[in-house]
């Protein structure tokens, strides 16, 4: 699980790989669905209607280990 936190505005459009995944006044986005190399960025709008896009964060996702158990 990872949480991204934006700031500087009144609306936050979080995008994964260029596609919008959450567009609201909530400044955080949490997910467990990222794949290795996906880029997350956010388009921030302030109360005056000015818009800025953050630089993207490329994510590294490590595979879960395979658990094993034996007995003798």
Phi and psi restraints in degrees (range 20) as a CNS / XPLOR table:
assign (resid 1 and name C) (resid 2 and name N)
       (resid 2 and name CA) (resid 2 and name C) 1.0 -138.9 20.0 2
assign (resid 2 and name N) (resid 2 and name CA)
       (resid 2 and name C) (resid 3 and name N) 1.0 144.1 20.0 2
assign (resid 2 and name C) (resid 3 and name N)
       (resid 3 and name CA) (resid 3 and name C) 1.0 -121.9 20.0 2
assign (resid 3 and name N) (resid 3 and name CA)
       (resid 3 and name C) (resid 4 and name N) 1.0 130.8 20.0 2
assign (resid 3 and name C) (resid 4 and name N)
       (resid 4 and name CA) (resid 4 and name C) 1.0 -106.5 20.0 2
assign (resid 4 and name N) (resid 4 and name CA)
       (resid 4 and name C) (resid 5 and name N) 1.0 137.6 20.0 2
assign (resid 4 and name C) (resid 5 and name N)
       (resid 5 and name CA) (resid 5 and name C) 1.0 -124.6 20.0 2
assign (resid 5 and name N) (resid 5 and name CA)
       (resid 5 and name C) (resid 6 and name N) 1.0 124.0 20.0 2
assign (resid 5 and name C) (resid 6 and name N)
       (resid 6 and name CA) (resid 6 and name C) 1.0 -104.6 20.0 2
assign (resid 6 and name N) (resid 6 and name CA)
       (resid 6 and name C) (resid 7 and name N) 1.0 169.0 20.0 2
assign (resid 6 and name C) (resid 7 and name N)
       (resid 7 and name CA) (resid 7 and name C) 1.0 -154.7 20.0 2
assign (resid 7 and name N) (resid 7 and name CA)
       (resid 7 and name C) (resid 8 and name N) 1.0 168.6 20.0 2
assign (resid 7 and name C) (resid 8 and name N)
       (resid 8 and name CA) (resid 8 and name C) 1.0 96.4 20.0 2
assign (resid 8 and name N) (resid 8 and name CA)
       (resid 8 and name C) (resid 9 and name N) 1.0 7.1 20.0 2
assign (resid 8 and name C) (resid 9 and name N)
       (resid 9 and name CA) (resid 9 and name C) 1.0 -150.7 20.0 2
assign (resid 9 and name N) (resid 9 and name CA)
       (resid 9 and name C) (resid 10 and name N) 1.0 -167.7 20.0 2
assign (resid 9 and name C) (resid 10 and name N)
       (resid 10 and name CA) (resid 10 and name C) 1.0 -117.6 20.0 2
assign (resid 10 and name N) (resid 10 and name CA)
       (resid 10 and name C) (resid 11 and name N) 1.0 -12.2 20.0 2
assign (resid 10 and name C) (resid 11 and name N)
       (resid 11 and name CA) (resid 11 and name C) 1.0 -139.8 20.0 2
assign (resid 11 and name N) (resid 11 and name CA)
       (resid 11 and name C) (resid 12 and name N) 1.0 141.9 20.0 2
assign (resid 11 and name C) (resid 12 and name N)
       (resid 12 and name CA) (resid 12 and name C) 1.0 -132.2 20.0 2
assign (resid 12 and name N) (resid 12 and name CA)
       (resid 12 and name C) (resid 13 and name N) 1.0 117.9 20.0 2
assign (resid 12 and name C) (resid 13 and name N)
       (resid 13 and name CA) (resid 13 and name C) 1.0 -106.8 20.0 2
assign (resid 13 and name N) (resid 13 and name CA)
       (resid 13 and name C) (resid 14 and name N) 1.0 95.1 20.0 2
assign (resid 13 and name C) (resid 14 and name N)
       (resid 14 and name CA) (resid 14 and name C) 1.0 -78.1 20.0 2
assign (resid 14 and name N) (resid 14 and name CA)
       (resid 14 and name C) (resid 15 and name N) 1.0 137.1 20.0 2
assign (resid 14 and name C) (resid 15 and name N)
       (resid 15 and name CA) (resid 15 and name C) 1.0 -128.9 20.0 2
assign (resid 15 and name N) (resid 15 and name CA)
       (resid 15 and name C) (resid 16 and name N) 1.0 142.5 20.0 2
assign (resid 15 and name C) (resid 16 and name N)
       (resid 16 and name CA) (resid 16 and name C) 1.0 -119.0 20.0 2
assign (resid 16 and name N) (resid 16 and name CA)
       (resid 16 and name C) (resid 17 and name N) 1.0 118.6 20.0 2
assign (resid 16 and name C) (resid 17 and name N)
       (resid 17 and name CA) (resid 17 and name C) 1.0 60.7 20.0 2
assign (resid 17 and name N) (resid 17 and name CA)
       (resid 17 and name C) (resid 18 and name N) 1.0 30.0 20.0 2
assign (resid 17 and name C) (resid 18 and name N)
       (resid 18 and name CA) (resid 18 and name C) 1.0 87.2 20.0 2
assign (resid 18 and name N) (resid 18 and name CA)
       (resid 18 and name C) (resid 19 and name N) 1.0 -6.0 20.0 2
assign (resid 18 and name C) (resid 19 and name N)
       (resid 19 and name CA) (resid 19 and name C) 1.0 -103.7 20.0 2
assign (resid 19 and name N) (resid 19 and name CA)
       (resid 19 and name C) (resid 20 and name N) 1.0 132.6 20.0 2
assign (resid 19 and name C) (resid 20 and name N)
       (resid 20 and name CA) (resid 20 and name C) 1.0 -65.0 20.0 2
assign (resid 20 and name N) (resid 20 and name CA)
       (resid 20 and name C) (resid 21 and name N) 1.0 131.6 20.0 2
assign (resid 20 and name C) (resid 21 and name N)
       (resid 21 and name CA) (resid 21 and name C) 1.0 -118.8 20.0 2
assign (resid 21 and name N) (resid 21 and name CA)
       (resid 21 and name C) (resid 22 and name N) 1.0 -18.6 20.0 2
assign (resid 21 and name C) (resid 22 and name N)
       (resid 22 and name CA) (resid 22 and name C) 1.0 -160.4 20.0 2
assign (resid 22 and name N) (resid 22 and name CA)
       (resid 22 and name C) (resid 23 and name N) 1.0 120.1 20.0 2
assign (resid 22 and name C) (resid 23 and name N)
       (resid 23 and name CA) (resid 23 and name C) 1.0 -129.4 20.0 2
assign (resid 23 and name N) (resid 23 and name CA)
       (resid 23 and name C) (resid 24 and name N) 1.0 101.3 20.0 2
assign (resid 23 and name C) (resid 24 and name N)
       (resid 24 and name CA) (resid 24 and name C) 1.0 -163.8 20.0 2
assign (resid 24 and name N) (resid 24 and name CA)
       (resid 24 and name C) (resid 25 and name N) 1.0 -175.6 20.0 2
assign (resid 24 and name C) (resid 25 and name N)
       (resid 25 and name CA) (resid 25 and name C) 1.0 -80.9 20.0 2
assign (resid 25 and name N) (resid 25 and name CA)
       (resid 25 and name C) (resid 26 and name N) 1.0 -4.7 20.0 2
assign (resid 25 and name C) (resid 26 and name N)
       (resid 26 and name CA) (resid 26 and name C) 1.0 -78.3 20.0 2
assign (resid 26 and name N) (resid 26 and name CA)
       (resid 26 and name C) (resid 27 and name N) 1.0 125.5 20.0 2
assign (resid 26 and name C) (resid 27 and name N)
       (resid 27 and name CA) (resid 27 and name C) 1.0 -88.6 20.0 2
assign (resid 27 and name N) (resid 27 and name CA)
       (resid 27 and name C) (resid 28 and name N) 1.0 5.9 20.0 2
assign (resid 27 and name C) (resid 28 and name N)
       (resid 28 and name CA) (resid 28 and name C) 1.0 -124.2 20.0 2
assign (resid 28 and name N) (resid 28 and name CA)
       (resid 28 and name C) (resid 29 and name N) 1.0 149.3 20.0 2
assign (resid 28 and name C) (resid 29 and name N)
       (resid 29 and name CA) (resid 29 and name C) 1.0 -135.9 20.0 2
assign (resid 29 and name N) (resid 29 and name CA)
       (resid 29 and name C) (resid 30 and name N) 1.0 124.2 20.0 2
assign (resid 29 and name C) (resid 30 and name N)
       (resid 30 and name CA) (resid 30 and name C) 1.0 -116.7 20.0 2
assign (resid 30 and name N) (resid 30 and name CA)
       (resid 30 and name C) (resid 31 and name N) 1.0 143.8 20.0 2
assign (resid 30 and name C) (resid 31 and name N)
       (resid 31 and name CA) (resid 31 and name C) 1.0 -154.0 20.0 2
assign (resid 31 and name N) (resid 31 and name CA)
       (resid 31 and name C) (resid 32 and name N) 1.0 154.3 20.0 2
assign (resid 31 and name C) (resid 32 and name N)
       (resid 32 and name CA) (resid 32 and name C) 1.0 -120.6 20.0 2
assign (resid 32 and name N) (resid 32 and name CA)
       (resid 32 and name C) (resid 33 and name N) 1.0 9.9 20.0 2
assign (resid 32 and name C) (resid 33 and name N)
       (resid 33 and name CA) (resid 33 and name C) 1.0 -106.6 20.0 2
assign (resid 33 and name N) (resid 33 and name CA)
       (resid 33 and name C) (resid 34 and name N) 1.0 12.5 20.0 2
assign (resid 33 and name C) (resid 34 and name N)
       (resid 34 and name CA) (resid 34 and name C) 1.0 -74.1 20.0 2
assign (resid 34 and name N) (resid 34 and name CA)
       (resid 34 and name C) (resid 35 and name N) 1.0 147.7 20.0 2
assign (resid 34 and name C) (resid 35 and name N)
       (resid 35 and name CA) (resid 35 and name C) 1.0 -110.4 20.0 2
assign (resid 35 and name N) (resid 35 and name CA)
       (resid 35 and name C) (resid 36 and name N) 1.0 163.2 20.0 2
assign (resid 35 and name C) (resid 36 and name N)
       (resid 36 and name CA) (resid 36 and name C) 1.0 -58.1 20.0 2
assign (resid 36 and name N) (resid 36 and name CA)
       (resid 36 and name C) (resid 37 and name N) 1.0 129.1 20.0 2
assign (resid 36 and name C) (resid 37 and name N)
       (resid 37 and name CA) (resid 37 and name C) 1.0 90.1 20.0 2
assign (resid 37 and name N) (resid 37 and name CA)
       (resid 37 and name C) (resid 38 and name N) 1.0 -8.9 20.0 2
assign (resid 37 and name C) (resid 38 and name N)
       (resid 38 and name CA) (resid 38 and name C) 1.0 -65.1 20.0 2
assign (resid 38 and name N) (resid 38 and name CA)
       (resid 38 and name C) (resid 39 and name N) 1.0 143.6 20.0 2
assign (resid 38 and name C) (resid 39 and name N)
       (resid 39 and name CA) (resid 39 and name C) 1.0 -107.2 20.0 2
assign (resid 39 and name N) (resid 39 and name CA)
       (resid 39 and name C) (resid 40 and name N) 1.0 131.7 20.0 2
assign (resid 39 and name C) (resid 40 and name N)
       (resid 40 and name CA) (resid 40 and name C) 1.0 -112.1 20.0 2
assign (resid 40 and name N) (resid 40 and name CA)
       (resid 40 and name C) (resid 41 and name N) 1.0 131.7 20.0 2
assign (resid 40 and name C) (resid 41 and name N)
       (resid 41 and name CA) (resid 41 and name C) 1.0 -138.3 20.0 2
assign (resid 41 and name N) (resid 41 and name CA)
       (resid 41 and name C) (resid 42 and name N) 1.0 175.9 20.0 2
assign (resid 41 and name C) (resid 42 and name N)
       (resid 42 and name CA) (resid 42 and name C) 1.0 -140.3 20.0 2
assign (resid 42 and name N) (resid 42 and name CA)
       (resid 42 and name C) (resid 43 and name N) 1.0 138.7 20.0 2
assign (resid 42 and name C) (resid 43 and name N)
       (resid 43 and name CA) (resid 43 and name C) 1.0 -100.6 20.0 2
assign (resid 43 and name N) (resid 43 and name CA)
       (resid 43 and name C) (resid 44 and name N) 1.0 120.1 20.0 2
assign (resid 43 and name C) (resid 44 and name N)
       (resid 44 and name CA) (resid 44 and name C) 1.0 -105.6 20.0 2
assign (resid 44 and name N) (resid 44 and name CA)
       (resid 44 and name C) (resid 45 and name N) 1.0 133.1 20.0 2
assign (resid 44 and name C) (resid 45 and name N)
       (resid 45 and name CA) (resid 45 and name C) 1.0 -118.2 20.0 2
assign (resid 45 and name N) (resid 45 and name CA)
       (resid 45 and name C) (resid 46 and name N) 1.0 132.6 20.0 2
assign (resid 45 and name C) (resid 46 and name N)
       (resid 46 and name CA) (resid 46 and name C) 1.0 -96.8 20.0 2
assign (resid 46 and name N) (resid 46 and name CA)
       (resid 46 and name C) (resid 47 and name N) 1.0 179.3 20.0 2
assign (resid 46 and name C) (resid 47 and name N)
       (resid 47 and name CA) (resid 47 and name C) 1.0 -65.9 20.0 2
assign (resid 47 and name N) (resid 47 and name CA)
       (resid 47 and name C) (resid 48 and name N) 1.0 -17.6 20.0 2
assign (resid 47 and name C) (resid 48 and name N)
       (resid 48 and name CA) (resid 48 and name C) 1.0 -88.7 20.0 2
assign (resid 48 and name N) (resid 48 and name CA)
       (resid 48 and name C) (resid 49 and name N) 1.0 -4.3 20.0 2
assign (resid 48 and name C) (resid 49 and name N)
       (resid 49 and name CA) (resid 49 and name C) 1.0 90.2 20.0 2
assign (resid 49 and name N) (resid 49 and name CA)
       (resid 49 and name C) (resid 50 and name N) 1.0 4.3 20.0 2
assign (resid 49 and name C) (resid 50 and name N)
       (resid 50 and name CA) (resid 50 and name C) 1.0 -75.8 20.0 2
assign (resid 50 and name N) (resid 50 and name CA)
       (resid 50 and name C) (resid 51 and name N) 1.0 143.1 20.0 2
assign (resid 50 and name C) (resid 51 and name N)
       (resid 51 and name CA) (resid 51 and name C) 1.0 -123.3 20.0 2
assign (resid 51 and name N) (resid 51 and name CA)
       (resid 51 and name C) (resid 52 and name N) 1.0 138.7 20.0 2
assign (resid 51 and name C) (resid 52 and name N)
       (resid 52 and name CA) (resid 52 and name C) 1.0 -140.2 20.0 2
assign (resid 52 and name N) (resid 52 and name CA)
       (resid 52 and name C) (resid 53 and name N) 1.0 147.0 20.0 2
assign (resid 52 and name C) (resid 53 and name N)
       (resid 53 and name CA) (resid 53 and name C) 1.0 -111.8 20.0 2
assign (resid 53 and name N) (resid 53 and name CA)
       (resid 53 and name C) (resid 54 and name N) 1.0 131.5 20.0 2
assign (resid 53 and name C) (resid 54 and name N)
       (resid 54 and name CA) (resid 54 and name C) 1.0 -72.8 20.0 2
assign (resid 54 and name N) (resid 54 and name CA)
       (resid 54 and name C) (resid 55 and name N) 1.0 163.9 20.0 2
assign (resid 54 and name C) (resid 55 and name N)
       (resid 55 and name CA) (resid 55 and name C) 1.0 -72.8 20.0 2
assign (resid 55 and name N) (resid 55 and name CA)
       (resid 55 and name C) (resid 56 and name N) 1.0 155.5 20.0 2
assign (resid 55 and name C) (resid 56 and name N)
       (resid 56 and name CA) (resid 56 and name C) 1.0 -84.4 20.0 2
assign (resid 56 and name N) (resid 56 and name CA)
       (resid 56 and name C) (resid 57 and name N) 1.0 155.6 20.0 2
assign (resid 56 and name C) (resid 57 and name N)
       (resid 57 and name CA) (resid 57 and name C) 1.0 -113.2 20.0 2
assign (resid 57 and name N) (resid 57 and name CA)
       (resid 57 and name C) (resid 58 and name N) 1.0 116.8 20.0 2
assign (resid 57 and name C) (resid 58 and name N)
       (resid 58 and name CA) (resid 58 and name C) 1.0 -82.4 20.0 2
assign (resid 58 and name N) (resid 58 and name CA)
       (resid 58 and name C) (resid 59 and name N) 1.0 132.5 20.0 2
assign (resid 58 and name C) (resid 59 and name N)
       (resid 59 and name CA) (resid 59 and name C) 1.0 -106.1 20.0 2
assign (resid 59 and name N) (resid 59 and name CA)
       (resid 59 and name C) (resid 60 and name N) 1.0 140.4 20.0 2
assign (resid 59 and name C) (resid 60 and name N)
       (resid 60 and name CA) (resid 60 and name C) 1.0 -104.9 20.0 2
assign (resid 60 and name N) (resid 60 and name CA)
       (resid 60 and name C) (resid 61 and name N) 1.0 121.9 20.0 2
assign (resid 60 and name C) (resid 61 and name N)
       (resid 61 and name CA) (resid 61 and name C) 1.0 -113.1 20.0 2
assign (resid 61 and name N) (resid 61 and name CA)
       (resid 61 and name C) (resid 62 and name N) 1.0 121.5 20.0 2
assign (resid 61 and name C) (resid 62 and name N)
       (resid 62 and name CA) (resid 62 and name C) 1.0 -96.0 20.0 2
assign (resid 62 and name N) (resid 62 and name CA)
       (resid 62 and name C) (resid 63 and name N) 1.0 137.7 20.0 2
assign (resid 62 and name C) (resid 63 and name N)
       (resid 63 and name CA) (resid 63 and name C) 1.0 -66.5 20.0 2
assign (resid 63 and name N) (resid 63 and name CA)
       (resid 63 and name C) (resid 64 and name N) 1.0 146.7 20.0 2
assign (resid 63 and name C) (resid 64 and name N)
       (resid 64 and name CA) (resid 64 and name C) 1.0 -69.6 20.0 2
assign (resid 64 and name N) (resid 64 and name CA)
       (resid 64 and name C) (resid 65 and name N) 1.0 147.9 20.0 2
assign (resid 64 and name C) (resid 65 and name N)
       (resid 65 and name CA) (resid 65 and name C) 1.0 -71.7 20.0 2
assign (resid 65 and name N) (resid 65 and name CA)
       (resid 65 and name C) (resid 66 and name N) 1.0 156.5 20.0 2
assign (resid 65 and name C) (resid 66 and name N)
       (resid 66 and name CA) (resid 66 and name C) 1.0 -94.2 20.0 2
assign (resid 66 and name N) (resid 66 and name CA)
       (resid 66 and name C) (resid 67 and name N) 1.0 119.4 20.0 2
assign (resid 66 and name C) (resid 67 and name N)
       (resid 67 and name CA) (resid 67 and name C) 1.0 -82.0 20.0 2
assign (resid 67 and name N) (resid 67 and name CA)
       (resid 67 and name C) (resid 68 and name N) 1.0 141.1 20.0 2
assign (resid 67 and name C) (resid 68 and name N)
       (resid 68 and name CA) (resid 68 and name C) 1.0 -135.7 20.0 2
assign (resid 68 and name N) (resid 68 and name CA)
       (resid 68 and name C) (resid 69 and name N) 1.0 151.3 20.0 2
assign (resid 68 and name C) (resid 69 and name N)
       (resid 69 and name CA) (resid 69 and name C) 1.0 -151.5 20.0 2
assign (resid 69 and name N) (resid 69 and name CA)
       (resid 69 and name C) (resid 70 and name N) 1.0 130.6 20.0 2
assign (resid 69 and name C) (resid 70 and name N)
       (resid 70 and name CA) (resid 70 and name C) 1.0 -129.6 20.0 2
assign (resid 70 and name N) (resid 70 and name CA)
       (resid 70 and name C) (resid 71 and name N) 1.0 161.1 20.0 2
assign (resid 70 and name C) (resid 71 and name N)
       (resid 71 and name CA) (resid 71 and name C) 1.0 -139.1 20.0 2
assign (resid 71 and name N) (resid 71 and name CA)
       (resid 71 and name C) (resid 72 and name N) 1.0 157.6 20.0 2
